[in-house]
């Protein structure tokens, strides 16, 4: 059984699962974007082994596409690695000319650019989206395979011992002549020596595989250690530990951070278990490399803390911790910071919330489908803002360069996703992947008019009760709609 365990460790080294990292508890990547005249809704399901095949679904909602080609490129943040010689054409879904499905290899952990090239009646155009890939855990060997390999190894070991004994014993006796007692002793002695050698080889091999398995465990991704502490004067101090995915010295540079929506960190405080107070804040980097901010007025309670950062390679990370806070008489919320004062969350949710009042007297309406949301299926979550008389407004403003932000949290906080109108991907990483980086998100700051409806492409990763925080900006103030739903 020890031998079988060693073989299991060997295969476990090769079976490392991957997932999209942008959030907690959700692995699929959802993105909405344009390849020239072609408007695309893209879902990427990362492989469960690495190297492995990622499953990709693309829906073309505008333009007429004939074919779509996928090209995965491992990006370093400075320049892209050479594109692979093999790319994959997606298959058109039978009976649906707008939907395509395909698979693409992700060969190593890190930040990948998935270039989607569309060819159709409107010509050829491309769109690139970020797909983080990383080792998440090891997968145990199938029991049947372990039994087979254990038996096969036993057969080979016994065969080697038998061959050693015969080679110096009976094989030296002429045909038709019975082996002497000396021949038999010599053969048995050879089998003893062979047994010691085979046992030693298996033992040393087992030790080597254990070391390799330990190294593999060290390479399994875990979010950086993240701590939060309250300092004097109501100042929150945040410390980010080392990222475990960067294991090569020449990759250490990519540990640096790049701003996302103009901030190096997006911090979310959620009072639990009631989920009735929610803060979206933006700490600054301190002199020692930690993060710090003067807290606004905070209500006392136990808070779940989530923090989003983006590495220079485009690798996005979400870290979490807990903190108990007293009542803090801080300054009023200002700038890009925001808060939401909601009702006490009660799970399971009996009836989905479709209307949420806003502090200025207006309201936000969830334009949800009649059917309940499906698990792991891309859905456009649409929210419309109305004034006190029920008329759609025309004065929405860009919030950090975008129409809005949304946070999806389930009742036990095992799922947390910070989502944008472009999807669940980091906007800084998405900008990095485009040919003209930096032009993509800035247009929102110069929009003369914005629609009253904002949508977010996302898919719930599992069943349960969820609370959604949807943030928009009007009259220079950030306002948050709160919605509850049950996902079956």
C-alpha positions in Angstrom: 0.0 0.0 0.0 2.9 2.3 0.6 4.0 1.7 -3.1 0.5 2.6 -4.2 0.6 5.8 -2.2 3.9 6.7 -3.8 2.5 6.2 -7.3 -0.5 8.3 -6.3 1.8 11.1 -5.3 3.6 10.9 -8.7 0.4 11.4 -10.6 -0.9 14.0 -8.2 2.1 16.1 -9.2 0.7 16.2 -12.7 -2.9 16.8 -11.9 -3.0 20.4 -10.7 -6.3 22.2 -11.0 -6.6 25.7 -12.3 -9.2 28.4 -11.9 -9.9 32.0 -12.7 -8.6 34.0 -9.8 -10.3 37.3 -10.0 -12.7 36.5 -7.1 -13.4 34.1 -4.3 -15.4 31.0 -4.8 -16.0 31.4 -8.5 -13.7 30.0 -11.3 -15.3 30.8 -14.6 -14.4 34.0 -16.5 -17.2 36.1 -18.0 -16.5 39.0 -20.4 -18.3 41.3 -22.8 -16.5 43.1 -25.5 -16.2 44.2 -29.1 -14.1 42.7 -31.9 -14.6 45.6 -34.2 -18.3 45.4 -35.3 -18.8 42.1 -33.6 -20.2 42.3 -30.0 -19.1 39.2 -28.0 -20.3 37.5 -24.8 -17.5 35.2 -23.8 -17.4 32.5 -21.1 -14.1 30.7 -20.2 -14.1 27.6 -18.0 -10.5 27.0 -17.0 -9.2 23.5 -17.0 -9.1 21.3 -14.0 -5.5 20.2 -14.8 -2.6 22.2 -16.0 -1.5 21.9 -18.7 -5.1 21.4 -19.7 -7.9 22.4 -21.9 -10.1 25.5 -21.2 -13.6 25.4 -22.5 -14.7 28.6 -24.3 -18.2 29.7 -25.3 -18.7 32.8 -27.5 -22.0 34.4 -28.4 -22.0 37.0 -31.2 -24.8 39.4 -30.4 -24.1 41.9 -33.3 -22.4 41.3 -36.6 -22.4 38.1 -38.7 -19.5 35.8 -37.9 -18.5 32.9 -40.0 -15.6 31.6 -37.9 -13.8 32.3 -34.6 -10.2 31.4 -33.8 -8.7 31.3 -30.3 -5.0 32.0 -29.6 -3.7 31.7 -26.0 -0.7 33.8 -25.2 1.1 33.7 -21.8 1.7 37.3 -20.9 4.5 38.7 -18.6 3.2 42.2 -18.3 6.2 43.6 -20.1 5.8 41.8 -23.4 3.9 38.7 -24.6 5.6 35.4 -25.0 5.8 34.0 -28.5 2.3 32.9 -29.6 2.0 29.1 -29.9 2.1 27.6 -33.4 -1.2 25.9 -32.9 -4.4 27.8 -32.6 -8.0 26.4 -32.3 -11.0 27.2 -34.5 -14.3 27.2 -32.6 -17.2 25.1 -33.7 -20.5 26.7 -34.5 -23.4 25.4 -32.4 -25.8 23.5 -34.7 -28.9 25.5 -35.4 -27.5 28.7 -33.9 -25.3 30.8 -36.1 -24.5 33.2 -33.3 -23.0 30.7 -30.8 -19.6 29.1 -31.0 -17.9 26.5 -28.6 -14.2 25.5 -28.5 -11.3 24.4 -26.4 -7.8 25.9 -25.9 -4.7 24.7 -24.1 -3.4 26.6 -21.1 0.1 25.2 -20.7 1.5 27.0 -17.6 0.3 28.9 -14.5 0.1 32.7 -14.8 -1.7 35.4 -16.6 -2.9 34.4 -20.1 -4.2 36.5 -23.0 -6.9 34.7 -24.9 -7.0 36.4 -28.3 -10.4 35.9 -30.0 -10.2 36.5 -33.8 -13.5 36.8 -35.6 -14.0 36.5 -39.3 -17.3 37.3 -40.9 -19.3 39.5 -43.2 -17.9 42.6 -41.5 -14.3 41.5 -42.0 -11.7 40.3 -39.6 -11.3 41.7 -36.1 -10.0 40.5 -32.7 -10.7 40.9 -29.0 -8.4 39.8 -26.2 -9.4 38.9 -22.6 -7.3 37.9 -19.6 -7.6 34.4 -18.2 -5.6 33.8 -14.9 -4.5 30.1 -14.5 -2.9 28.7 -11.4 -2.5 25.4 -9.5 -5.3 25.3 -6.9 -5.0 21.8 -5.5 -4.0 18.2 -6.2 -6.3 15.6 -7.6 -6.2 12.1 -6.1 -5.6 9.1 -8.4 -8.6 7.0 -9.4 -8.8 3.9 -7.2 -9.0 1.5 -10.2 -5.9 3.1 -11.8 -4.0 2.9 -8.5 -4.8 -0.8 -8.1 -3.7 -1.5 -11.7 -0.4 0.4 -11.3 0.3 -1.3 -8.0 -0.2 -4.7 -9.5 1.8 -3.9 -12.5 4.7 -2.7 -10.4 4.5 -5.9 -8.3 4.6 -8.0 -11.5 7.7 -6.1 -12.7 9.5 -6.4 -9.4 8.9 -10.1 -9.1 9.9 -10.6 -12.7 13.2 -8.7 -12.1 13.9 -10.9 -9.1 13.1 -14.1 -10.9 15.2 -13.2 -13.9 18.2 -12.4 -11.6 17.9 -15.7 -9.9 17.6 -17.7 -13.2 20.4 -15.8 -14.9 23.1 -17.2 -12.5 21.3 -20.5 -11.6 19.3 -22.7 -13.9 20.3 -20.7 -17.0 23.9 -22.0 -16.6 22.9 -25.7 -16.4 23.0 -27.6 -19.7 19.7 -28.7 -21.1 18.3 -31.9 -19.7 20.6 -31.8 -16.6 19.1 -31.2 -13.2 20.6 -28.2 -11.3 22.9 -29.0 -8.5 22.5 -27.7 -4.9 25.3 -25.2 -5.7 23.3 -23.9 -8.7 20.2 -23.6 -6.6 22.1 -21.7 -3.8 23.7 -19.4 -6.3 20.3 -18.6 -7.8 18.7 -18.0 -4.4 21.6 -15.7 -3.4 21.1 -13.7 -6.6 17.4 -13.4 -5.9 18.1 -12.1 -2.4 20.5 -9.5 -3.8 18.0 -8.6 -6.4 15.2 -8.3 -3.8 17.4 -5.9 -1.8 18.2 -3.8 -4.9 14.6 -3.7 -6.1 13.3 -2.8 -2.6 16.0 -0.1 -2.3 15.1 1.4 -5.7 11.4 1.5 -4.8 12.1 3.0 -1.4 14.5 5.7 -2.8 12.0 6.4 -5.6 9.2 6.8 -3.0 11.3 9.3 -1.1 12.0 11.2 -4.2 8.3 11.3 -5.2 7.4 12.5 -1.7 9.8 15.4 -2.1 8.3 16.2 -5.5 4.8 16.1 -4.0 5.9 18.5 -1.2 7.3 20.8 -3.9 4.0 20.6 -5.8 2.1 21.4 -2.6 4.2 24.5 -2.2 3.4 25.5 -5.8 -0.4 25.2 -5.2 -1.8 28.7 -5.3 -3.1 30.3 -2.1 -3.9 34.0 -1.9 -1.3 36.1 -0.2 -1.6 36.4 3.6 -3.6 39.5 4.3 -4.1 41.2 7.7 -6.0 44.2 8.8 -5.6 46.1 12.1 -7.1 49.2 13.5 -4.5 51.8 14.5 -5.0 54.9 16.7 -7.1 57.7 15.3 -9.4 55.3 13.3 -6.8 54.4 10.7 -6.9 51.0 9.2 -3.5 49.3 8.4 -3.4 46.5 5.8 -0.5 44.2 5.0 -0.2 42.0 1.9 2.0 38.9 2.1 4.0 37.2 -0.7 2.3 35.8 -3.7 3.0 32.0 -3.9 2.5 31.7 -7.7 5.7 33.6 -8.6 8.4 31.0 -8.0 11.2 32.1 -10.4 13.6 34.9 -9.4 13.2 36.6 -12.8 9.5 36.9 -12.2 9.8 38.8 -8.9 9.4 42.1 -10.7 5.8 41.2 -11.5 5.0 41.3 -7.8 4.5 45.0 -8.3 0.9 46.4 -8.6 -0.8 48.3 -11.3 -3.8 50.6 -10.7 -7.3 49.4 -11.5 -9.8 52.2 -12.0 -7.2 54.6 -10.7 -6.6 52.7 -7.4 -4.0 50.1 -6.4 -6.4 48.4 -4.0 -10.2 48.2 -3.9 -11.2 47.3 -0.3 -14.7 46.1 0.7 -15.9 45.8 4.3 -19.1 43.8 4.8 -20.7 43.5 8.3 -21.6 39.9 8.9 -23.7 37.9 9.4 -26.4 40.5 8.8 -24.7 41.9 5.6 -26.4 45.2 6.4 -23.4 47.5 6.2 -21.2 47.6 3.1 -18.2 49.9 2.4 -16.2 50.2 -0.9 -13.0 52.0 0.0 -9.6 52.7 -1.6 -6.5 52.6 0.7 -3.2 54.2 -0.3 0.3 52.7 -0.2 2.2 53.6 3.0 6.0 54.2 3.2 6.7 50.6 4.3 4.8 49.1 1.4 1.6 48.3 3.4 -1.7 50.0 2.7 -3.4 52.4 5.0 -6.5 54.6 5.1 -8.4 56.8 7.5 -11.7 55.1 8.0 -15.0 57.0 7.4 -17.8 56.8 9.9 -18.1 53.1 10.7 -20.8 51.2 12.7 -19.5 48.7 15.2 -19.5 45.0 14.3 -17.7 42.0 12.9 -16.6 42.7 9.3 -15.5 40.4 6.5 -12.8 42.2 4.5 -12.2 41.7 0.8 -9.3 43.3 -1.1 -8.7 43.4 -4.9 -5.3 44.0 -6.4 -3.8 43.5 -9.9 -0.2 42.5 -10.5 1.9 44.1 -13.3 1.6 40.9 -15.3 -2.2 41.3 -15.3 -2.7 38.7 -12.6 -5.6 39.7 -10.4 -6.0 38.6 -6.8 -8.7 38.8 -4.2 -7.6 38.5 -0.5 -9.8 38.2 2.5 -9.6 38.5 6.3 -11.8 39.5 9.3 -11.8 42.4 11.7 -13.9 43.6 14.6 -14.4 47.3 14.6 -15.9 49.7 17.2 -18.0 52.7 16.3 -15.7 55.1 14.5 -16.6 58.8 14.2 -14.7 59.3 10.9 -15.2 61.7 8.1 -18.2 61.5 5.8 -17.8 59.3 2.7 -16.3 61.2 -0.3 -14.7 60.7 -3.7 -14.8 57.2 -5.1 -15.6 55.7 -1.6 -19.1 54.5 -0.9 -21.3 52.9 1.7 -24.6 51.1 1.8 -26.9 50.8 4.7 -29.2 47.8 4.0 -31.8 45.7 5.8 -30.7 42.6 7.7 -30.1 39.7 5.3 -32.2 36.6 5.9 -31.3 33.3 4.3 -32.7 31.5 2.6 -34.3 34.3 0.5 -38.0 33.6 -0.1 -38.7 36.2 -2.8 -36.1 37.9 -5.0 -35.7 41.6 -4.5 -36.4 43.5 -7.7 -36.6 47.1 -6.5 -34.1 48.9 -4.2 -34.7 52.5 -2.9 -31.7 54.9 -3.2 -30.8 57.6 -0.7 -31.8 60.5 -2.9 -35.4 59.3 -3.3 -34.9 57.5 -6.6 -34.8 53.7 -7.0 -33.0 51.0 -8.8 -35.0 48.2 -10.6 -33.6 44.8 -11.4 -34.8 43.8 -14.9 -34.6 40.1 -14.2 -35.9 37.3 -16.3 -38.9 35.3 -15.2 -36.8 32.2 -14.9 -34.4 32.0 -12.0 -30.6 32.4 -12.7 -28.8 29.2 -13.8 -25.7 28.1 -12.2 -22.4 28.7 -14.2 -24.3 30.2 -17.1 -23.5 33.7 -18.4 -26.4 36.0 -17.6 -26.7 39.8 -18.2 -27.8 41.3 -14.9 -29.6 44.5 -15.9 -30.4 47.3 -13.5 -32.5 50.4 -14.3 -32.4 53.7 -12.4 -35.7 55.6 -12.0 -36.6 58.9 -10.3 -39.2 59.2 -7.5 -42.0 59.3 -10.1 -40.9 56.0 -11.7 -39.4 57.7 -14.8 -36.0 56.5 -16.1 -33.2 59.0 -15.3 -30.8 60.6 -17.8 -28.2 61.9 -15.4 -26.0 58.9 -14.5 -22.3 59.7 -14.4 -19.3 57.5 -14.8 -18.1 55.8 -11.6 -14.4 55.4 -11.8 -14.6 55.5 -15.6 -17.4 52.9 -15.8 -21.2 52.9 -15.8 -21.2 51.0 -12.5 -19.8 48.3 -10.3 -21.5 45.3 -8.7 -20.5 42.9 -6.0 -22.1 39.4 -5.7 -21.9 37.8 -2.3 -23.5 34.6 -1.0 -24.8 34.2 2.5 -21.7 32.5 3.9 -19.3 34.8 2.1 -17.6 31.8 0.3 -18.4 33.6 -3.0 -17.4 37.2 -3.5 -17.2 38.7 -7.0 -16.5 42.3 -8.0 -18.0 42.6 -11.5 -18.0 45.4 -14.1 -20.1 46.1 -17.2 -17.3 44.4 -19.1 -17.5 41.2 -17.0 -15.8 39.5 -14.1 -12.3 40.2 -15.4 -10.0 42.9 -13.9 -10.3 46.1 -16.0 -6.6 46.8 -15.6 -5.8 43.3 -16.9 -8.3 43.8 -19.7 -6.7 47.0 -20.7 -3.3 45.4 -20.6 -4.4 42.7 -23.1 -5.6 45.2 -25.7 -3.4 46.4 -28.6 -3.7 50.1 -27.5 -3.6 49.7 -23.7 -5.2 52.5 -21.7 -7.7 53.7 -24.2 -10.4 51.2 -23.4 -11.9 52.4 -20.1 -11.1 56.1 -20.2 -13.9 56.9 -22.7 -16.4 56.7 -19.8 -15.1 59.9 -18.2 -16.0 61.9 -21.3 -19.4 60.5 -22.1 -21.9 63.3 -22.6 -24.9 61.0 -21.9 -25.3 57.6 -20.3 -28.2 55.2 -20.4 -30.3 54.7 -17.3 -29.7 50.9 -17.4 -26.4 49.2 -16.5 -25.7 45.5 -17.1 -23.2 43.1 -15.7 -22.3 39.7 -17.3 -21.9 37.0 -14.7 -22.9 33.5 -13.7 -23.6 32.3 -10.2 -21.0 29.6 -9.3 -23.2 27.6 -7.0 -26.7 27.4 -5.4 -27.5 29.4 -2.3 -28.7 32.8 -1.1 -27.0 35.9 -2.5 -27.0 39.6 -1.9 -26.1 41.9 -4.7 -24.7 45.4 -4.2 -25.0 47.5 -7.4 -23.2 50.9 -7.4 -23.9 53.9 -9.8 -23.1 57.6 -9.6 -25.4 60.6 -9.8 -24.9 64.2 -9.0 -21.4 63.4 -7.8 -22.6 60.9 -5.3 -22.1 57.1 -5.4 -25.4 55.3 -4.6 -25.9 51.6 -4.0 -28.8 49.4 -4.8 -29.2 46.2 -2.8 -30.9 43.0 -4.1 -31.4 39.6 -2.6 -32.0 36.4 -4.5 -32.0 32.6 -4.2 -30.1 30.5 -6.7 -31.3 26.9 -7.0 
